[in-house]
Amino acid sequence: MSTTRTADLQGEAVTYEVRRSEQASQTRIDAGLDGITLVIPAGLEVDPDDILTQKADWVLRQRDRYARYRDEMPERRFEEGECFPVLGEERPIRVRPDAESRMMEDEIQLSASRVDSTSIQDELERLYRLAAREHFTARADHFCEVMGATYEQIQIRNQKTRWGSYSPKTGTLSLNFRLLMAPPEVVDYVIAHELAHEEHPNHGPRFWRLVAQHVPDYREKGEWLEENGHRLIFDRSAG
């Protein structure tokens, strides 16, 4: 259950969502492109406005930060000639009378017959997912070889706020297809990061030492995603 409230923080009215959670063990404040959310353990009696007031500086910084991110998010138009990023390089969409859609070095080539039977958007997403699976698999196999890691399957997803995850229990490496929009070295960082969780489930010092062995500038790559991840959107209306 969630409700919407407005708090006065340092003279500014801040609207936020309050969500009660059975899973939460303590209160926390989440900030994202959708706004500010206060998560409260079910059954705990607290004043939501008081909690936000105590963290007013942080809340206001995050509100302004994500407002800027929303302004910077590109508007995607699904039409011929529009450019979409592939491994960090902008490529224009071209609809060709070919049998198959392909990611080319200088363009995104979409099959006219497939576009006619669906849409540019649907065919473009299908192609992104196929190309992502191919590229991610090749890079995951590379890192498995050099790290001594393993995985059972790769799952291509479109998580709203996560770029990847790894389940030691099932050996499933899940990766966001929109990660294919990022530069190749950033893709490598995410894949190496997730595969390192096979040996180290948490983010302790040994985990980061393992990541650093294979991606020495991992901090820089993580910061790039933090500052540019909001630009790697496909359909803005889908959030």
N, C-alpha and C positions, 0 to 999 in steps of 0.2 A: 504494500500500500504506500502511496506517495502523495504528498500535498505540496503546494507551491506557497511560499511565503516571501515577504520582502523585509529586509533588515536595514537599519540605518547604520552604515559603517563610515565613520569619520565624515559624517555629513552627506554621504552619498547613498542613495537608495539602491540596494542590490537585491535582485530577485533570485531566489534559489529554490531548489527542490529538496524536500525532506523525505527520505525513504527509510522505512523500518525493515530491518533484516533479521531473519532467524539465524543466519550464518555468522553475522558480525559479532565479534567478541568485545569490540570497543568502538567508540564513535570515530568517524573519519570524515574528512572533507575531500571530495573528488572534484577536480576541475578538468574540463575538456571543451571540445568544440560545441557541445550541446549546452554548456553553462556550468554552474556550480551546483553540486549535490552534496547534501549532508546525510551520511548514512549512520543510523542509530540502531543499536541492538534492540530487538523486540523486547518490550517490557521495561526498558530503562526510562525513567522519568527525568528528563532534562529540558532546559529551555533552549531551543534551537538558536534563537537570536543571540543568546549569551555565548554559545560556542563559537559562532561566527565572529562576534565582537572580539573575542580573545585572539582570534587569528586574522584580524581585519587587514593588517598589512599584507599578509600572504594572499588572502582572498582577493583583494583589490589588484595585486600584481598579476595573479592568474587570470582574473576577469579581463584585464586590459590585454594581456598576452594573447589569450584565445580570441578576443575580438579582432586583434590585428591578424591573427592567422585566418580567421573567417574572411576578412577583407582581401587577403592574399590568395585565397583559394581560386584556382582558375575556373572560368566558365567553360564547360565542355560543350561543343556543338558537334553533333554526329552527322556530319555531311562531308562530301568529297572536298579535299583541299585543306581540311582542318588538320592541325598537327597534334600528335600525341607522343609522349616520350617513351622510348624503348631503350633500356640500359643507359639512361642519361642523355640520349640524343633525340631531339625532336624530329619526327618523321611524318610527312603528310599522308593522308588517306587517299588512295587511288582505287577506284572501282574498275576492275579490268574484266574483259570477257574470257577469263581463264577458268579452268576447272576447279582450281584450289586457291584458297587464300594463303598468303605467305608474308612473313616479316622479311622484307628486303633490307639491304644496307642503307638505301636512300629513301625508302618509302614503305608504307604499310599497304600491301596489295590485297584487296578484297575481291572475292569472286562475285561477279555481277549476278549470276543465277542464285547464289546463296543469299545475297542481299535482297534480291527480289522476293525470295520466299520468306524472309524474316524482316530484317532491317539492318542498317549500317551498325547501329548500336549493338544488336544481338550478335551479329557476325564478328564485330570487332572484339567483343568480350570473349566469344568462343575462341578466337585466334589468340588473344592474350593468354587465356588459360592454357591452350596447347603449347604456345611458345614458352610460357612460364614453366610448365612441367618439364619440357625438354631441357631448358637452361638450368633449372634448379636441380634436376636429377644429375646432370653432368657435373655440376659444382659440388653437390652433396657427395657423389661418388669420389671426387677428387679429395675432399676433406676427410672422408672416411679412410681413404688410403693413407694419407699422411698423419692423421690423428689416431688411427687405430680404432675409429668409431664404427658403429653399425646402425642401420635403420631397416625396418621391415617394409615400410611403404611411405610414399609422399602424398600428402593430402593438399590439394590446391583449394584455398578458401578465399573469402573476401571479408575477413574480420574487420570490424569497424575501427578498432583501436589497437590491434596487435599485428605485428609483422610476421611473427612465427612462434611456434611452440614445439616442444618435443615431449613425448610420453615414454618414459623408460619402461612402463608397464607393457605397452603395446608395440613399442618401437616405431610409432607413427611420428613422422616429421611433417608438421603442418606449416604451410607457408602461404602468405597472402599474394594473390596473383598480381596485385598492384605494385608489389616490390619489384617487378620486372621494369617498372618505370625508372627506378633508381639507378645510379651509376653502378657498373659491375663490381667495383670494390666494396660498395655498400651491401650489395647482395651477398657477397662472400662473407662479410662480417656477420650478417644475420644468420647465415647457414652455419658458419663455424661456431657461433655463439650457441645456437640451439643444439648442435651435435655435442658440444662440450657438456651439456646437461646429462648425457648418458653416463658420464663418469662422475659428475658433480651436480646433483640436483639443485643445490642452492647457488647463491652468488657470492660465495666466500672467496678468500684470497687464492686458494688452489684453483678454483674455477677460472678466475681472471688470469692467473698465470698460464693456464692451458690455452685460453683464448689468445693471449699475447704472443705465445709461441708461434701461432699461425696467422694472426692479424696484429702485427706490432702496433699499428696506429688505431687500435680498436676504439679508443676514446674519441678520436676525431670522427670516426665513422658513426659512432653512436650519437655524437653531437650533431652531425649532419642530418641524421634521421629526426632528431628532436626538433631541429629548426626548419626542416624542409618536408617532413612527412605529410603535412597538410596539403602540400602541393601535388602529392601523388594520388590524386583522386581520379576516379573513372566517371561515375555519374554523380554529380553533386547533389541532385535531388534525392538520391538514395541514402545520403548521409555517409 
